[in-house]
Amino acid sequence: MSFSLPKLHTGGIVSLCLLTLLPHSLWATGEEMLDLDLSQLMEIQITSAGRKEQNLADVAAAVYVIDQETLHSSGVTSIPEALRMVPGLQVARMSSNKWAITSRGFNGIFSNKLLVQIDGRSVYTPSYSGVYWDSQNVVLEDIERIEVIRGPGATLWGANAVNGIINIITKQASDTQGGLVSAGAGNQEKIIGTLRYGSQLNKDTYGRFYLNRHDQDSYQLLAEGSDANDASELTGAGFRVDGDVGLQNNWTLQGDLYQGDGNQILAPVWIPDSPLPLTVNDSIENNGYNLLGRWQHNISETNTWSLQAYFDATDRKEQYLTQNFKTVDIDFQHRFQLLEQHDLIWGLGYRNVSDDFTNSYMVGIIPDQQTSELFSGFVQDEISLFDDRVRFTLGTKIEHNDFTGVEIQPSARLLWSVNSTHKLWTSVSRAVRTPSRIEDSGRIVLEPIPVPPYPKIKVYGNSEMESEELIAYEAGYRFSQGSNFSLDTTVFYNDYSKLLDYSYADMLNVYFINGMSGHSYGLELSGRWRPVSWISAELNYSFIELSMDPLSPAAGRFSISDIIAENSTPQHQISLRSSFDLSETVRLNVWARYVDKVKIAGQAAYSAGIEVDQHVALDVNIAWKVTETLELMLAGQNLLESNHLEFVNEYFVPPTEVGQSFYCKLTWEF
């Protein structure tokens, strides 16, 4: 577990030292998150872990919450950047518009073991069960919190919640009244613009609407340092309306639409009857809209039910594949108390996904149009014992999908409140990831054999694919000492089976199979410390070790998926964030991150052998509250290196380096 830090520029070290040596007379007490008692942070109400409101400290799971103040003070301009704060998540920027994000290993642009939701709406793409992060258009100022569960949450949220859950929760319309205008620009962030206005529509109804725009400039290629041609633009608009009907009912109606344009270099691009790859300047057309409604009926404090439904349409066009999806999702849940010890929650769900693909020579899915259905139900019982000092939670989810049939995903969790300061918890869970459309019936051209007539090696889907399986064992400890210090630690052991792999039928034809098993174990730590009232610091650390084995290393299997899975995750990651109040109106925020090396950064032939060096990144911003309603922020990101590599795309896109970023942003509330 030994590791060493890369050398820092002398100027960066001196700057950090000077920041920590500033005299006490320069500081003043703030009135925002720096004044929040750290013990109160453990009382933040979250909903993702149990589908009900719970204190963070009382959750028997590895939970991390990014609240609005933390999001704002970090100076990030996108959700993926914010997720770098979370211990146990690997967040790597592949290009200006592409990200690889995962929890506890198996990272890549097609990461498929992490469930991501926005206000309860799943944003995965059925083509590969992952997330297109360049499409997630959420106004950062409207986010109330981002809840991240590391580890499986399939008992409540279903298949694909294998290694973690990210739930992005936006503010109610009543909390965003009045106007907000935010405008910024920089060398990489060409345009950061938001217009939002909220109003009370009647006595019991509040609404808001927004417009936003984010233009990102291109980075540079690793090989020759030339322009990576990966600039992007994303424009969005949306609304949210919340209302009450009497004292027992409340409802929400919200919707969004977006239109994105991006560029990318595709290399290699294969064409028929040629062994030579092409390099193509491609464009990405990315459009979508959604509408979500939710009704909640509160019979009593311990007896509530809710019904949610949404429609989501996405359309993405790239040279190698055009994808169109329409999703209808209906979810019902009911929570009630049985006797005094049992807090029960159960629910039913239905999802209908219609897809339509326009295939290319490189990628194809047959049939190119298909409708799939998912039926699900879950039940969970939280049992209070020994005067509520011990909570034992049992639950299971049962699903039926069109690819693998019935899947059962149970869990058992135990929380022991030793006292108000010390909490211990442990859990065991089963989760599955069902095959995606491309794994079931896809075709991908890999490369040609350099002998006339230059036949191509192709990977085919396999309708006999089974779900990937995980049995996860976790344990955690939480400690909170008043307003000075808090600690949250998790250890885990994951046992995987039936993982995705490849098998050669012959020299030209490769098939997806359930051909790999393995395990991982690790440690995740998050500590907050406030030595004095005017300074706050948070240190996060994560360690992970993966070991994978092919199930059938016999002739016909030449895959190196096990080696890639073991070596595509940084073993150590460290994040240190500090906030300082320089005066009553000026705040300085400093964020340093260490990421261990990635030994294998891509699995395509052209990227084989590329290693991502360990690196340290430094972000600094200063926010000046000019008036009560006007704020100016100056920010710099990746200050220690002009360019660095973070990850390599698995297919088609050449390695791209991430550059330094400087921007200025002005926010006016009225």
C-alpha positions as CSV (number, residue, x, y, z in Angstrom):
1,M,0.0,0.0,0.0
2,S,3.0,2.3,-0.2
3,F,2.9,5.2,-2.6
4,S,4.7,8.4,-3.3
5,L,3.5,11.8,-4.4
6,P,4.8,13.4,-7.6
7,K,7.0,16.5,-7.3
8,L,5.1,19.8,-6.9
9,H,6.2,23.0,-8.4
10,T,7.9,25.2,-5.7
11,G,5.5,28.0,-6.2
12,G,2.5,25.7,-5.5
13,I,4.1,24.5,-2.2
14,V,5.0,28.1,-1.1
15,S,1.4,29.3,-1.9
16,L,-0.1,26.5,0.2
17,C,2.2,27.2,3.1
18,L,1.4,30.9,3.1
19,L,-2.3,30.2,3.1
20,T,-2.0,28.2,6.3
21,L,0.2,30.8,8.0
22,L,-2.1,33.8,7.6
23,P,-2.5,35.6,10.9
24,H,-5.7,35.3,12.9
25,S,-6.4,39.0,12.5
26,L,-7.2,38.5,8.8
27,W,-10.0,36.1,9.5
28,A,-13.6,36.7,10.4
29,T,-16.5,34.4,11.3
30,G,-18.8,33.5,8.5
31,E,-22.5,32.8,8.7
32,E,-22.8,29.9,6.3
33,M,-21.5,26.3,6.3
34,L,-18.4,27.2,8.3
35,D,-20.6,28.0,11.3
36,L,-22.6,24.8,11.0
37,D,-21.8,22.4,13.9
38,L,-20.1,19.3,12.5
39,S,-22.4,17.2,14.6
40,Q,-25.3,18.8,12.7
41,L,-23.8,17.6,9.4
42,M,-24.6,14.1,10.6
43,E,-28.2,15.1,11.0
44,I,-28.6,16.1,7.3
45,Q,-31.8,14.4,6.0
46,I,-31.1,12.1,3.1
47,T,-33.5,9.8,1.1
48,S,-31.4,7.7,-1.3
49,A,-30.3,5.1,1.2
50,G,-33.8,4.0,2.5
51,R,-36.3,5.7,0.2
52,K,-37.3,7.8,3.2
53,E,-35.9,10.7,5.2
54,Q,-33.1,9.6,7.5
55,N,-30.4,11.3,9.4
56,L,-27.1,10.7,7.6
57,A,-25.6,9.3,10.9
58,D,-28.4,6.7,11.1
59,V,-27.9,5.1,7.7
60,A,-26.3,1.6,7.5
61,A,-24.5,2.4,4.3
62,A,-21.5,4.3,3.0
63,V,-23.0,7.7,2.3
64,Y,-21.5,11.0,1.3
65,V,-23.5,14.2,0.8
66,I,-22.5,17.3,-1.3
67,D,-24.8,20.1,-0.2
68,Q,-25.4,23.4,-2.0
69,E,-22.8,25.4,0.0
70,T,-20.1,22.8,-0.6
71,L,-21.0,22.7,-4.3
72,H,-20.8,26.5,-4.5
73,S,-17.6,27.0,-2.6
74,S,-15.8,24.3,-4.6
75,G,-15.9,26.4,-7.7
76,V,-16.9,23.5,-9.9
77,T,-18.8,24.1,-13.2
78,S,-20.3,20.6,-13.7
79,I,-21.6,17.7,-11.7
80,P,-18.7,15.3,-12.7
81,E,-16.3,17.9,-11.3
82,A,-18.2,17.9,-8.0
83,L,-18.1,14.1,-7.7
84,R,-14.3,14.3,-7.3
85,M,-15.0,15.1,-3.7
86,V,-16.5,11.7,-2.9
87,P,-14.2,9.1,-1.4
88,G,-14.5,5.8,-3.3
89,L,-15.5,7.4,-6.6
90,Q,-13.1,7.5,-9.5
91,V,-13.7,10.5,-11.6
92,A,-11.5,11.0,-14.7
93,R,-11.9,13.5,-17.5
94,M,-11.2,11.9,-20.8
95,S,-11.7,15.0,-23.0
96,S,-13.5,18.3,-22.9
97,N,-16.9,16.6,-23.2
98,K,-16.3,13.0,-22.0
99,W,-16.0,11.6,-18.5
100,A,-15.3,8.2,-16.9
101,I,-17.0,7.9,-13.5
102,T,-17.4,4.8,-11.3
103,S,-17.6,3.6,-7.7
104,R,-15.2,1.0,-6.4
105,G,-13.6,0.0,-9.7
106,F,-14.4,-1.0,-13.3
107,N,-14.1,2.6,-14.7
108,G,-14.4,3.6,-18.3
109,I,-16.6,5.8,-20.6
110,F,-19.0,2.8,-20.6
111,S,-19.1,2.4,-16.8
112,N,-22.2,0.4,-16.1
113,K,-22.3,-0.5,-12.4
114,L,-23.4,3.0,-11.1
115,L,-27.0,4.1,-11.0
116,V,-27.5,7.9,-11.5
117,Q,-30.8,9.7,-10.9
118,I,-32.0,13.3,-11.0
119,D,-34.9,13.8,-8.7
120,G,-35.7,10.1,-9.0
121,R,-35.4,10.0,-12.8
122,S,-32.9,7.5,-14.0
123,V,-30.5,8.9,-16.6
124,Y,-28.7,5.8,-17.8
125,T,-28.7,4.9,-21.5
126,P,-30.0,1.4,-22.3
127,S,-27.5,0.9,-25.0
128,Y,-24.7,0.2,-22.5
129,S,-26.3,0.8,-19.1
130,G,-24.1,3.8,-18.4
131,V,-24.4,7.6,-18.4
132,Y,-23.6,10.2,-21.0
133,W,-22.4,12.9,-18.6
134,D,-22.2,15.5,-21.4
135,S,-26.1,15.4,-21.5
136,Q,-26.8,16.0,-17.8
137,N,-27.9,19.6,-17.8
138,V,-28.7,20.6,-14.2
139,V,-28.4,24.2,-12.9
140,L,-25.9,23.9,-10.2
141,E,-27.5,26.7,-8.2
142,D,-30.7,24.7,-8.1
143,I,-29.2,21.6,-6.6
144,E,-30.1,21.1,-2.9
145,R,-27.7,18.2,-2.5
146,I,-26.1,15.3,-4.2
147,E,-26.4,12.0,-2.3
148,V,-23.8,9.3,-3.1
149,I,-24.2,5.8,-1.9
150,R,-21.0,3.7,-2.4
151,G,-21.9,0.0,-2.5
152,P,-25.0,-1.7,-3.8
153,G,-28.5,-0.2,-3.4
154,A,-30.3,-2.7,-5.6
155,T,-32.8,-3.8,-2.8
156,L,-34.5,-0.4,-3.2
157,W,-33.4,0.9,-6.6
158,G,-33.0,-2.3,-8.7
159,A,-30.6,-3.6,-11.2
160,N,-27.5,-1.6,-12.2
161,A,-27.3,-0.1,-8.6
162,V,-24.3,-2.5,-8.2
163,N,-21.3,-0.4,-7.0
164,G,-23.1,2.8,-6.1
165,I,-25.9,5.3,-6.5
166,I,-25.8,9.0,-7.3
167,N,-29.0,10.9,-6.6
168,I,-29.0,14.5,-7.6
169,I,-31.8,16.3,-5.7
170,T,-32.9,19.8,-6.8
171,K,-34.5,22.4,-4.6
172,Q,-38.2,22.9,-4.2
173,A,-39.6,25.8,-6.1
174,S,-40.5,27.6,-2.8
175,D,-36.7,27.7,-2.0
176,T,-35.8,29.5,-5.3
177,Q,-38.1,32.5,-5.3
178,G,-37.0,35.7,-7.0
179,G,-34.4,36.0,-9.8
180,L,-30.9,34.7,-10.3
181,V,-28.5,35.7,-13.1
182,S,-25.1,34.0,-13.3
183,A,-22.6,34.7,-16.0
184,G,-19.0,33.6,-16.4
185,A,-16.2,33.0,-18.9
186,G,-12.7,31.8,-19.1
187,N,-10.0,30.1,-21.2
188,Q,-11.7,26.7,-21.1
189,E,-15.2,27.6,-19.8
190,K,-16.1,29.9,-22.8
191,I,-19.6,30.6,-21.5
192,I,-21.2,29.7,-18.2
193,G,-24.7,31.4,-18.1
194,T,-27.9,30.8,-16.1
195,L,-31.1,32.7,-15.8
196,R,-33.6,31.6,-13.3
197,Y,-36.8,33.1,-11.9
198,G,-39.2,31.8,-9.2
199,S,-42.6,33.1,-8.1
200,Q,-45.5,32.2,-5.9
201,L,-48.3,31.3,-8.2
202,N,-51.0,31.1,-5.6
203,K,-51.4,30.5,-1.8
204,D,-50.2,26.9,-2.0
205,T,-48.2,26.8,-5.3
206,Y,-44.7,27.9,-6.2
207,G,-42.9,27.7,-9.5
208,R,-39.7,28.5,-11.3
209,F,-38.2,28.3,-14.7
210,Y,-34.6,28.5,-16.0
211,L,-32.4,28.9,-19.1
212,N,-28.8,28.0,-19.1
213,R,-25.8,27.6,-21.5
214,H,-22.4,26.0,-21.1
215,D,-19.7,26.2,-23.8
216,Q,-16.5,24.3,-23.3
217,D,-13.3,24.9,-25.3
218,S,-11.2,22.0,-26.6
219,Y,-8.2,20.3,-25.0
220,Q,-5.1,18.9,-26.7
221,L,-4.1,15.4,-27.9
222,L,-1.6,13.4,-25.9
223,A,0.5,12.3,-28.9
224,E,1.4,15.5,-30.7
225,G,-0.1,18.2,-28.5
226,S,-2.4,19.4,-31.3
227,D,-6.0,20.5,-30.9
228,A,-8.2,17.6,-29.7
229,N,-11.2,19.1,-31.5
230,D,-13.5,18.3,-28.6
231,A,-15.2,21.6,-27.9
232,S,-18.9,21.4,-26.8
233,E,-22.0,23.4,-26.3
234,L,-25.0,22.6,-24.2
235,T,-28.2,24.7,-23.9
236,G,-31.1,23.9,-21.6
237,A,-34.4,25.1,-20.3
238,G,-36.9,23.8,-17.8
239,F,-39.4,24.4,-15.0
240,R,-40.6,23.1,-11.7
241,V,-43.9,23.6,-9.9
242,D,-44.6,22.5,-6.3
243,G,-47.9,22.7,-4.6
244,D,-50.0,21.6,-1.6
245,V,-53.5,20.3,-1.5
246,G,-54.8,20.7,2.0
247,L,-52.6,19.5,4.9
248,Q,-52.0,15.9,3.6
249,N,-51.1,16.2,0.0
250,N,-48.3,17.7,-2.0
251,W,-47.3,17.4,-5.6
252,T,-44.5,18.3,-8.0
253,L,-44.4,18.8,-11.8
254,Q,-41.1,19.4,-13.5
255,G,-39.6,19.2,-17.0
256,D,-36.4,19.9,-18.9
257,L,-35.2,20.1,-22.5
258,Y,-31.7,20.4,-23.8
259,Q,-29.8,20.6,-27.0
260,G,-26.1,19.9,-27.2
261,D,-23.4,20.0,-29.9
262,G,-20.0,18.7,-29.5
263,N,-16.9,17.7,-31.5
264,Q,-14.6,14.7,-31.3
265,I,-11.8,13.1,-33.2
266,L,-12.6,9.4,-34.1
267,A,-9.5,7.3,-34.6
268,P,-9.3,4.6,-35.6
269,V,-12.3,4.5,-38.0
270,W,-12.5,1.3,-40.0
271,I,-14.0,1.0,-43.5
272,P,-14.7,-2.2,-45.5
273,D,-11.8,-3.9,-47.4
274,S,-9.1,-1.7,-46.0
275,P,-6.5,-2.5,-43.3
276,L,-5.7,1.2,-42.8
277,P,-7.6,3.2,-40.1
278,L,-9.0,6.6,-40.8
279,T,-9.0,9.7,-38.6
280,V,-12.3,11.6,-38.8
281,N,-13.4,14.9,-37.3
282,D,-16.9,14.0,-36.0
283,S,-19.7,15.9,-34.4
284,I,-22.1,14.9,-31.6
285,E,-25.7,16.0,-31.8
286,N,-27.3,15.5,-28.4
287,N,-30.9,16.4,-27.7
288,G,-33.6,15.4,-25.2
289,Y,-36.5,16.3,-23.0
290,N,-38.3,14.9,-19.9
291,L,-41.4,15.5,-17.9
292,L,-41.9,14.2,-14.3
293,G,-44.8,14.3,-11.9
294,R,-45.1,13.2,-8.3
295,W,-48.0,13.0,-5.8
296,Q,-47.5,12.4,-2.1
297,H,-50.2,11.7,0.4
298,N,-49.3,12.0,4.1
299,I,-51.8,10.1,6.3
300,S,-49.6,10.6,9.4
301,E,-45.9,11.1,10.2
302,T,-45.3,7.4,9.9
303,N,-47.8,6.5,7.1
304,T,-47.3,8.0,3.7
305,W,-47.5,7.0,0.1
306,S,-46.3,8.5,-3.2
307,L,-46.8,7.9,-6.9
308,Q,-44.3,9.1,-9.4
309,A,-44.3,8.9,-13.2
310,Y,-41.9,10.3,-15.8
311,F,-41.4,10.4,-19.6
312,D,-37.8,10.8,-20.9
313,A,-36.8,11.1,-24.6
314,T,-33.2,11.2,-25.7
315,D,-31.6,11.4,-29.2
316,R,-27.9,11.1,-29.7
317,K,-26.1,11.1,-33.1
318,E,-22.5,10.2,-33.7
319,Q,-20.8,8.9,-36.8
320,Y,-20.6,5.3,-35.5
321,L,-24.1,5.1,-34.0
322,T,-27.4,7.1,-33.7
323,Q,-29.5,6.3,-30.7
324,N,-33.1,7.3,-29.8
325,F,-34.8,6.3,-26.6
326,K,-38.2,6.9,-25.1
327,T,-38.7,5.8,-21.5
328,V,-41.9,5.7,-19.5
329,D,-41.5,4.9,-15.8
330,I,-44.1,4.6,-13.0
331,D,-43.2,4.1,-9.4
332,F,-45.4,3.7,-6.3
333,Q,-44.2,3.3,-2.7
334,H,-45.9,3.2,0.7
335,R,-44.3,3.6,4.1
336,F,-46.1,2.8,7.3
337,Q,-45.3,1.7,10.9
338,L,-46.2,-1.7,12.2
339,L,-46.4,-1.8,15.9
340,E,-43.7,0.4,17.4
341,Q,-40.6,-1.4,16.2
342,H,-41.2,-2.0,12.5
343,D,-40.9,0.8,9.9
344,L,-42.0,-0.8,6.7
345,I,-41.7,0.5,3.1
346,W,-42.8,-1.3,0.0
347,G,-43.3,-0.4,-3.6
348,L,-44.1,-1.4,-7.2
349,G,-42.5,-0.2,-10.4
350,Y,-42.9,-0.4,-14.2
351,R,-40.6,0.8,-16.9
352,N,-41.1,0.7,-20.7
353,V,-38.1,1.6,-23.0
354,S,-38.5,2.0,-26.7
355,D,-35.2,2.3,-28.7
356,D,-34.4,3.1,-32.3
357,F,-30.8,2.7,-33.7
358,T,-29.3,3.9,-37.0
359,N,-26.4,1.5,-37.4
360,S,-23.0,2.1,-39.0
361,Y,-20.3,-0.1,-40.4
362,M,-18.5,0.1,-37.1
363,V,-21.3,-0.4,-34.6
364,G,-24.7,-2.1,-35.1
365,I,-27.6,-3.4,-33.0
366,I,-30.1,-5.9,-34.3
367,P,-33.0,-5.5,-34.3
368,D,-32.5,-1.8,-34.7
369,Q,-35.9,-1.1,-33.0
370,Q,-37.1,-2.8,-29.8
371,T,-39.4,-2.2,-26.8
372,S,-38.4,-3.7,-23.5
373,E,-40.3,-3.8,-20.2
374,L,-39.2,-4.0,-16.6
375,F,-41.6,-5.0,-13.7
376,S,-40.4,-4.6,-10.1
377,G,-41.5,-4.8,-6.5
378,F,-39.6,-4.3,-3.2
379,V,-40.2,-4.5,0.5
380,Q,-38.0,-3.4,3.4
381,D,-38.5,-3.6,7.2
382,E,-36.4,-1.5,9.6
383,I,-36.7,-3.1,13.1
384,S,-35.8,-1.0,16.1
385,L,-34.3,-2.9,19.1
386,F,-33.0,-2.0,22.5
387,D,-34.6,1.4,22.8
388,D,-33.8,2.3,19.2
389,R,-30.0,1.8,19.8
390,V,-29.9,-1.0,17.3
391,R,-31.7,-1.0,14.0
392,F,-31.9,-4.2,11.9
393,T,-33.0,-3.7,8.3
394,L,-34.1,-6.5,6.0
395,G,-35.3,-6.1,2.4
396,T,-35.4,-7.5,-1.1
397,K,-36.2,-6.3,-4.6
398,I,-37.8,-8.7,-7.2
399,E,-37.6,-7.7,-10.9
400,H,-38.5,-9.2,-14.2
401,N,-36.7,-7.9,-17.3
402,D,-36.8,-9.0,-20.9
403,F,-33.1,-10.1,-21.0
404,T,-32.6,-12.4,-18.0
405,G,-36.0,-12.9,-16.5
406,V,-36.5,-12.7,-12.8
407,E,-33.8,-11.2,-10.6
408,I,-33.9,-11.2,-6.7
409,Q,-31.7,-8.7,-4.9
410,P,-31.9,-8.9,-1.0
411,S,-29.9,-7.1,1.7
412,A,-29.5,-7.1,5.5
413,R,-28.1,-4.1,7.4
414,L,-27.4,-3.5,11.1
415,L,-26.7,-0.2,12.8
416,W,-25.6,0.1,16.4
417,S,-25.7,3.5,18.1
418,V,-23.2,3.0,20.8
419,N,-23.9,6.6,22.0
420,S,-24.5,9.9,20.4
421,T,-20.9,10.1,19.4
422,H,-20.1,6.6,18.1
423,K,-22.0,4.6,15.4
424,L,-21.2,1.2,14.0
425,W,-22.9,-0.5,11.0
426,T,-22.5,-3.5,8.8
427,S,-24.3,-5.0,5.8
428,V,-24.4,-7.8,3.3
429,S,-26.2,-7.3,-0.1
430,R,-26.7,-8.9,-3.5
431,A,-27.0,-6.9,-6.6
432,V,-27.0,-7.6,-10.3
433,R,-26.3,-5.7,-13.6
434,T,-28.5,-6.9,-16.4
435,P,-27.2,-7.0,-20.0
436,S,-27.5,-4.0,-22.1
437,R,-28.8,-3.9,-25.7
438,I,-25.3,-3.9,-27.2
439,E,-24.3,-6.9,-25.1
440,D,-27.4,-8.8,-26.0
441,S,-27.6,-8.1,-29.8
442,G,-24.8,-5.7,-30.8
443,R,-21.9,-5.8,-33.3
444,I,-18.7,-3.8,-33.0
445,V,-15.8,-3.8,-35.5
446,L,-12.5,-3.9,-33.7
447,E,-9.7,-4.1,-36.3
448,P,-8.7,-5.9,-39.5
449,I,-6.4,-8.8,-40.0
450,P,-3.6,-7.3,-42.2
451,V,-3.9,-9.9,-44.9
452,P,-5.9,-9.4,-48.1
453,P,-8.9,-9.1,-48.4
454,Y,-8.4,-7.6,-44.9
455,P,-11.3,-9.2,-43.0
456,K,-12.3,-7.4,-39.8
457,I,-12.5,-8.8,-36.3
458,K,-15.9,-8.2,-34.9
459,V,-17.5,-8.5,-31.4
460,Y,-21.1,-9.8,-31.3
461,G,-23.8,-9.7,-28.7
462,N,-24.9,-12.8,-27.0
463,S,-28.6,-13.4,-26.2
464,E,-27.6,-16.0,-23.7
465,M,-25.8,-13.5,-21.5
466,E,-26.8,-13.6,-17.8
467,S,-26.7,-10.8,-15.3
468,E,-23.4,-9.9,-13.6
469,E,-23.6,-10.6,-9.9
470,L,-22.2,-9.0,-6.8
471,I,-22.3,-10.1,-3.1
472,A,-21.1,-7.2,-1.1
473,Y,-19.9,-7.1,2.5
474,E,-19.5,-3.7,4.2
475,A,-18.8,-2.3,7.6
476,G,-18.5,1.3,8.8
477,Y,-17.8,3.6,11.8
478,R,-18.9,7.1,12.4
479,F,-17.6,9.5,15.0
480,S,-18.7,13.1,15.7
481,Q,-17.2,15.3,18.4
482,G,-19.3,18.4,18.7
483,S,-18.3,21.2,16.4
484,N,-14.6,20.3,16.0
485,F,-14.2,16.9,14.3
486,S,-16.1,14.1,12.6
487,L,-14.9,10.9,11.0
488,D,-16.7,8.5,8.6
489,T,-14.9,5.2,7.7
490,T,-16.0,2.3,5.6
491,V,-14.3,-1.0,4.7
492,F,-15.8,-3.4,2.1
493,Y,-15.3,-6.7,0.3
494,N,-17.0,-7.3,-3.0
495,D,-17.3,-10.8,-4.5
496,Y,-18.2,-10.7,-8.3
497,S,-19.3,-13.5,-10.6
498,K,-20.5,-13.8,-14.2
499,L,-18.7,-10.6,-15.2
500,L,-18.6,-9.5,-18.9
501,D,-15.8,-11.0,-20.9
502,Y,-15.0,-12.0,-24.5
503,S,-14.6,-15.4,-26.2
504,Y,-13.2,-16.1,-29.7
505,A,-15.4,-18.4,-31.8
506,D,-12.7,-18.1,-34.5
507,M,-10.1,-15.6,-35.6
508,L,-12.7,-13.1,-36.8
509,N,-15.7,-13.6,-34.5
510,V,-15.7,-12.6,-30.8
511,Y,-18.7,-12.9,-28.5
512,F,-19.7,-11.3,-25.2
513,I,-19.8,-14.0,-22.5
514,N,-20.1,-14.2,-18.7
515,G,-16.5,-15.2,-18.5
516,M,-14.9,-13.5,-15.5
517,S,-15.1,-13.5,-11.7
518,G,-13.2,-11.8,-9.0
519,H,-13.2,-9.7,-5.9
520,S,-12.2,-6.3,-4.5
521,Y,-11.6,-4.9,-1.1
522,G,-10.9,-1.4,0.1
523,L,-11.1,1.4,2.7
524,E,-12.8,4.8,2.4
525,L,-12.3,7.6,4.9
526,S,-13.8,11.1,5.2
527,G,-12.8,13.4,8.0
528,R,-13.9,17.0,8.7
529,W,-12.1,19.3,11.1
530,R,-12.6,22.8,12.3
531,P,-9.7,24.0,14.4
532,V,-11.1,27.5,14.8
533,S,-14.4,29.1,13.7
534,W,-12.9,30.8,10.6
535,I,-11.4,27.7,9.0
536,S,-12.8,24.4,7.9
537,A,-11.1,21.4,6.3
538,E,-12.1,18.1,4.9
539,L,-9.7,15.2,4.1
540,N,-10.9,12.2,2.1
541,Y,-8.9,9.0,1.3
542,S,-9.7,5.8,-0.5
543,F,-7.8,2.6,-1.2
544,I,-9.0,-0.3,-3.4
545,E,-7.5,-3.6,-4.6
546,L,-9.0,-5.6,-7.4
547,S,-8.3,-9.2,-8.4
548,M,-10.0,-10.8,-11.4
549,D,-9.9,-14.3,-12.8
550,P,-11.2,-15.7,-16.1
551,L,-13.7,-18.5,-15.6
552,S,-12.6,-20.5,-18.5
553,P,-9.0,-19.9,-19.5
554,A,-9.2,-22.6,-22.2
555,A,-8.5,-22.3,-25.9
556,G,-10.7,-19.8,-27.6
557,R,-10.5,-17.2,-24.8
558,F,-7.8,-14.6,-25.5
559,S,-9.3,-11.7,-23.6
560,I,-7.3,-9.6,-21.2
561,S,-10.4,-8.2,-19.5
562,D,-9.2,-9.4,-16.1
563,I,-5.9,-7.5,-16.5
564,I,-7.7,-4.4,-17.6
565,A,-10.2,-4.5,-14.7
566,E,-7.4,-4.9,-12.2
567,N,-5.2,-2.1,-13.5
568,S,-7.7,0.6,-14.7
569,T,-8.4,1.9,-11.2
570,P,-6.1,4.1,-9.1
571,Q,-5.3,2.3,-5.9
572,H,-5.0,5.4,-3.8
573,Q,-6.9,8.7,-4.0
574,I,-6.7,11.7,-1.6
575,S,-8.7,14.9,-1.5
576,L,-8.1,17.8,0.8
577,R,-10.4,20.9,0.8
578,S,-10.1,23.9,3.0
579,S,-12.3,27.1,3.2
580,F,-11.2,30.3,4.9
581,D,-13.2,33.5,5.6
582,L,-10.7,36.3,4.9
583,S,-13.4,38.8,5.9
584,E,-17.1,39.0,6.3
585,T,-17.5,39.3,2.6
586,V,-14.5,37.4,1.1
587,R,-13.9,33.6,1.2
588,L,-10.9,31.6,-0.1
589,N,-11.3,28.0,-1.1
590,V,-8.4,25.6,-1.8
591,W,-8.8,22.0,-3.1
592,A,-5.9,19.7,-3.6
593,R,-6.3,16.1,-5.0
594,Y,-3.9,13.2,-5.4
595,V,-4.7,10.4,-7.8
596,D,-2.6,7.3,-8.0
597,K,-1.3,6.0,-11.4
598,V,-3.5,3.9,-13.7
599,K,-1.4,1.1,-15.2
600,I,-3.8,0.3,-18.1
601,A,-5.7,3.3,-19.3
602,G,-7.5,1.8,-22.3
603,Q,-8.3,-1.6,-23.9
604,A,-8.3,-0.7,-27.6
605,A,-5.2,-1.7,-29.6
606,Y,-4.1,1.8,-30.2
607,S,-4.1,2.7,-26.5
608,A,-2.5,-0.5,-25.2
609,G,0.5,0.2,-23.0
610,I,-0.6,3.8,-22.1
611,E,-0.1,4.4,-18.4
612,V,-1.6,7.4,-16.6
613,D,0.9,8.8,-14.2
614,Q,0.0,9.7,-10.7
615,H,-0.8,13.4,-10.4
616,V,-1.7,16.1,-8.0
617,A,-4.3,18.7,-9.0
618,L,-4.9,22.1,-7.3
619,D,-8.0,24.2,-7.6
620,V,-8.3,27.6,-5.9
621,N,-11.1,30.1,-6.0
622,I,-11.9,33.3,-4.2
623,A,-15.5,34.6,-3.7
624,W,-16.3,38.2,-2.9
625,K,-19.8,39.1,-1.7
626,V,-19.8,42.6,-3.3
627,T,-23.3,43.2,-1.9
628,E,-26.0,41.1,-0.3
629,T,-27.2,40.1,-3.7
630,L,-24.1,40.2,-5.9
631,E,-21.1,37.9,-5.8
632,L,-17.9,37.8,-7.8
633,M,-15.8,34.5,-8.1
634,L,-12.4,34.1,-9.6
635,A,-11.3,30.5,-10.0
636,G,-8.3,28.5,-11.3
637,Q,-8.3,24.7,-11.8
638,N,-5.5,22.2,-12.4
639,L,-3.0,24.9,-11.4
640,L,0.1,22.7,-10.9
641,E,0.4,21.3,-14.5
642,S,-0.3,22.9,-17.8
643,N,-1.7,19.6,-19.2
644,H,-2.1,16.0,-17.8
645,L,-3.7,12.7,-18.9
646,E,-6.5,11.3,-16.6
647,F,-7.9,8.4,-18.6
648,V,-8.2,7.0,-22.1
649,N,-11.4,6.3,-24.0
650,E,-11.9,2.6,-24.6
651,Y,-13.0,3.0,-28.2
652,F,-12.6,5.4,-31.2
653,V,-11.3,8.6,-29.4
654,P,-7.6,9.1,-29.0
655,P,-6.0,10.0,-25.7
656,T,-6.6,13.6,-24.7
657,E,-4.9,15.7,-22.0
658,V,-6.8,18.0,-19.6
659,G,-5.6,21.6,-19.5
660,Q,-5.5,24.4,-16.9
661,S,-8.7,26.4,-16.5
662,F,-9.3,30.0,-15.3
663,Y,-12.6,31.7,-15.2
664,C,-14.5,34.6,-13.7
665,K,-18.2,34.4,-12.7
666,L,-20.7,37.0,-11.5
667,T,-23.9,36.0,-9.7
668,W,-26.7,38.4,-9.0
669,E,-29.8,37.5,-7.1
670,F,-32.9,39.7,-7.0
